[in-house]
Amino acid sequence: MLKKQLPWVFGVFFVLTLVSPAANAKHWVMLGTAHVDKSEDHKTIHVGSEAGQFHSIQLRVSGGPVEFQQVIVHFGDGSKEELADAERVRSGAKTRELDLPGERRTIDSVELRYSKENLDTRPEVALYGAR
């Protein structure tokens, strides 16, 4: 009897090991994009309350590296929070997960301040949020 149940037990453990990381994975939602260039040293990505509430954000860069000086999140209630210090993000890479303070919050906009001296291209920055 035990030999007949053994394949089922291994099957259940196999499925659980595959499902477990997927259950803990975050679902990232794209909230907007902005192109950065030498003409300015900051851009704002407008999000709005219709996007919902989030507990963290992440910036993903393509088309060239970007050196962020500040990332300032403006919330739906009028408050704001500076989340990141200077960080250089290469093309095709992303920032670490930037946690929003407190409970999940509505994001009105995210202000990106960056160094424009080293911009030879016009990179795109995509803003993602995790619920």
C-alpha positions in Angstrom: 0.0 0.0 0.0 2.8 2.4 0.9 4.5 1.8 -2.5 1.3 2.9 -4.3 1.0 6.1 -2.3 4.7 7.1 -2.6 4.4 8.5 -6.1 1.4 10.7 -5.0 3.3 12.0 -2.1 6.3 13.0 -4.2 3.9 14.5 -6.8 2.3 16.7 -4.1 5.7 17.9 -2.8 6.9 18.6 -6.3 3.8 20.8 -7.0 4.1 22.6 -3.7 7.7 23.5 -4.4 6.7 24.9 -7.8 3.7 26.9 -6.5 5.3 28.2 -3.3 7.6 30.8 -4.9 4.9 31.9 -7.2 2.5 32.5 -4.3 5.1 34.8 -2.7 6.1 36.7 -5.9 5.0 40.3 -6.2 2.7 41.4 -9.0 4.2 44.6 -10.5 1.9 47.0 -12.3 3.3 49.6 -14.7 2.2 53.0 -13.6 3.8 55.2 -16.3 6.9 56.2 -18.2 9.1 59.2 -18.9 12.0 60.0 -21.2 14.9 61.8 -19.6 17.2 64.0 -21.6 19.8 66.8 -21.3 17.2 69.6 -21.6 16.0 69.1 -18.0 17.2 67.7 -14.7 13.9 66.2 -13.5 10.7 64.6 -14.9 7.4 63.8 -13.2 5.4 60.6 -13.9 1.8 61.2 -13.1 -0.1 58.2 -11.7 -3.4 59.3 -10.1 -5.8 57.6 -7.7 -7.5 55.5 -10.4 -4.3 53.3 -10.4 -5.1 52.1 -6.8 -2.9 51.7 -3.8 0.6 50.4 -3.6 3.2 49.5 -0.9 6.3 49.8 -3.0 7.7 51.1 -6.3 10.5 50.3 -8.7 12.1 52.1 -11.6 13.2 50.3 -14.7 15.6 51.9 -17.2 16.0 51.2 -20.9 17.8 53.0 -23.7 20.8 54.2 -21.7 22.0 54.6 -18.1 20.4 57.1 -15.7 21.9 58.5 -12.5 19.1 59.3 -10.2 19.7 62.0 -7.6 16.3 61.8 -5.9 13.0 60.0 -6.2 10.2 61.8 -4.5 6.7 60.2 -4.3 3.7 62.6 -4.0 0.7 60.8 -2.4 -3.0 61.3 -3.0 -3.4 62.9 0.5 -1.0 65.7 -0.4 2.0 64.3 1.5 5.3 63.4 -0.1 8.3 61.2 0.7 11.8 61.1 -0.6 12.6 57.4 -1.1 16.0 57.1 -2.7 19.5 58.6 -2.6 21.7 58.9 -5.6 21.8 55.7 -7.6 23.1 54.9 -11.1 20.9 52.4 -13.0 22.3 51.0 -16.2 20.2 50.3 -19.3 18.1 47.2 -18.9 18.4 47.3 -15.1 16.1 48.4 -12.3 16.3 50.0 -8.9 15.8 48.0 -5.7 12.3 47.8 -4.4 11.5 51.2 -2.8 9.1 50.7 0.1 6.4 53.3 0.7 6.0 54.3 4.3 3.0 53.1 6.2 0.1 51.1 4.7 -0.7 50.8 1.0 -1.1 54.3 -0.4 -2.4 56.1 -3.4 0.3 57.7 -5.6 -0.4 61.0 -7.2 2.9 61.3 -9.0 6.6 60.4 -8.8 9.2 63.1 -9.3 12.6 61.9 -10.7 15.6 64.1 -10.3 18.6 63.0 -12.2 22.1 64.0 -13.4 21.9 65.3 -17.0 25.7 65.7 -17.6 26.2 62.1 -18.6 23.2 61.7 -20.9 24.3 60.8 -24.4 21.0 59.2 -25.2 17.3 59.7 -24.2 16.6 56.8 -21.8 13.1 55.7 -20.9 12.3 55.2 -17.2 9.3 53.0 -16.4 7.6 53.3 -13.0 6.2 50.0 -11.5 4.2 49.6 -8.3 3.5 46.5 -6.2 0.2 46.2 -4.3 
